[in-house]
Amino acid sequence: MNNSITTEQLLLRRRTVRHFKKQSLTSEQYARLMEVARQAPTSNFLQQCSFIHITDPAIREQIRAICQQQYVGANGDLIVFVVDLYRNHRIRAQFGLADDALNSTDAFIQGMEDTMITAQSVVMAAESMGLGCVYLGSIQNDIRSIIKILKLPKLTYPLVALQIGIPELIPELKPRLPLKLRSFENQYEDRFDLNNLNEYDAIVEKYYDLRDTSKHVDSFTQQIATKLSQTNHKRDEILAIIQEQGFCQY
Ligand SMILES: Cc1cc2nc3c(=O)[nH]c(=O)nc-3n(C[C@H](O)[C@H](O)[C@H](O)COP(=O)(O)O)c2cc1C
């Protein structure tokens, strides 16, 4: 327990944990996290997010294969956060109402907003309980398969997952861009000087990454050059899949 530190301190020292002890969360810990998820802010009080606890080893294995990260579904607990407009579709159907509003891009964005806020609420609650977390955007590697494996109906979309557990190794705090590059007043400032990144690049290169300690970490600018040039054909289908799920029709 970290009762002696403030929420602000908790937020400032948070870091992604990818090495967990060989232990699952207790049912009491999991229930506490779910209460936090339940109470997260929700756009327009629509409550358009659901959570799926993946406890079946076979399904965990399938998700690990999609994510291609060995810590996925290994030690700790795996939770998938789902944009969920299906429930509200069912409620509206009771009244004989059509889904038009649920098929809009606006509605999908509201569902995504709820889902990310909920996941982050769970992350911070887990941190406050002495647990560690890693977000898994890597479920997007093959979202069609994830939808099939989780038997997700139309008007749902698996946005992100979390692996949560008892930290085995805690990495260094990962340095962020200087505020002067990210913080503006009144209007966006697009004349930033790229030379301002030299110092930050040097700091990032010194970061000790536990993901692969045998490799040196590229500078931030180098990471932006390489990462955003990588292609994954299944990820290129994401917009089409979102639309197949009934979202973003207009
Ligand atoms: C939406 C989202 C998706 C992420 N997906 C993954 C992932 O699939 N695998 C992983 O190891 N880390 C993932 N991360 C963690 C980031 O790599 C991490 O937050 C970033 O490198 C900064 O490090 P820090 O969280 O330790 O400060 C994700 C983070 C976010 C916010």
Ligand as a Chemical Component Dictionary entry (heavy atoms), coordinates in Angstrom:
data_LIG
# 
_chem_comp.id                   LIG 
_chem_comp.type                 NON-POLYMER 
_chem_comp.pdbx_formal_charge   0 
_chem_comp.three_letter_code    LIG 
# 
loop_
_chem_comp_atom.comp_id 
_chem_comp_atom.atom_id 
_chem_comp_atom.alt_atom_id 
_chem_comp_atom.type_symbol 
_chem_comp_atom.charge 
_chem_comp_atom.model_Cartn_x 
_chem_comp_atom.model_Cartn_y 
_chem_comp_atom.model_Cartn_z 
_chem_comp_atom.pdbx_ordinal 
LIG C1  C1  C 0 -2.768 3.370  -25.477 1  
LIG C2  C2  C 0 -1.445 2.741  -25.121 2  
LIG C3  C3  C 0 -1.073 1.553  -25.700 3  
LIG C4  C4  C 0 0.119  0.925  -25.330 4  
LIG N1  N1  N 0 0.418  -0.303 -25.849 5  
LIG C5  C5  C 0 1.502  -0.965 -25.406 6  
LIG C6  C6  C 0 1.754  -2.291 -25.842 7  
LIG O1  O1  O 0 1.035  -2.867 -26.648 8  
LIG N2  N2  N 0 2.829  -2.931 -25.333 9  
LIG C7  C7  C 0 3.681  -2.352 -24.431 10 
LIG O2  O2  O 0 4.624  -3.010 -23.998 11 
LIG N3  N3  N 0 3.473  -1.079 -24.010 12 
LIG C8  C8  C 0 2.396  -0.383 -24.458 13 
LIG N4  N4  N 0 2.142  0.886  -24.005 14 
LIG C9  C9  C 0 3.042  1.508  -23.022 15 
LIG C10 C10 C 0 3.913  2.595  -23.655 16 
LIG O3  O3  O 0 4.920  1.997  -24.418 17 
LIG C11 C11 C 0 4.480  3.456  -22.528 18 
LIG O4  O4  O 0 3.445  4.110  -21.845 19 
LIG C12 C12 C 0 5.459  4.499  -23.076 20 
LIG O5  O5  O 0 6.590  3.895  -23.649 21 
LIG C13 C13 C 0 5.915  5.442  -21.960 22 
LIG O6  O6  O 0 6.511  4.705  -20.912 23 
LIG P1  P1  P 0 5.970  4.828  -19.420 24 
LIG O7  O7  O 0 4.511  4.434  -19.405 25 
LIG O8  O8  O 0 6.816  3.873  -18.610 26 
LIG O9  O9  O 0 6.140  6.238  -18.988 27 
LIG C14 C14 C 0 0.988  1.541  -24.389 28 
LIG C15 C15 C 0 0.608  2.766  -23.823 29 
LIG C16 C16 C 0 -0.587 3.362  -24.178 30 
LIG C17 C17 C 0 -0.977 4.670  -23.533 31 
# 
loop_
_chem_comp_bond.comp_id 
_chem_comp_bond.atom_id_1 
_chem_comp_bond.atom_id_2 
_chem_comp_bond.value_order 
_chem_comp_bond.pdbx_ordinal 
LIG C1  C2  SING 1  
LIG C2  C3  SING 2  
LIG C2  C16 DOUB 3  
LIG C3  C4  DOUB 4  
LIG C4  N1  SING 5  
LIG C4  C14 SING 6  
LIG N1  C5  DOUB 7  
LIG C5  C6  SING 8  
LIG C5  C8  SING 9  
LIG C6  O1  DOUB 10 
LIG C6  N2  SING 11 
LIG N2  C7  SING 12 
LIG C7  O2  DOUB 13 
LIG C7  N3  SING 14 
LIG N3  C8  DOUB 15 
LIG C8  N4  SING 16 
LIG N4  C9  SING 17 
LIG N4  C14 SING 18 
LIG C9  C10 SING 19 
LIG C10 O3  SING 20 
LIG C10 C11 SING 21 
LIG C11 O4  SING 22 
LIG C11 C12 SING 23 
LIG C12 O5  SING 24 
LIG C12 C13 SING 25 
LIG C13 O6  SING 26 
LIG O6  P1  SING 27 
LIG P1  O7  DOUB 28 
LIG P1  O8  SING 29 
LIG P1  O9  SING 30 
LIG C14 C15 DOUB 31 
LIG C15 C16 SING 32 
LIG C16 C17 SING 33 
# 
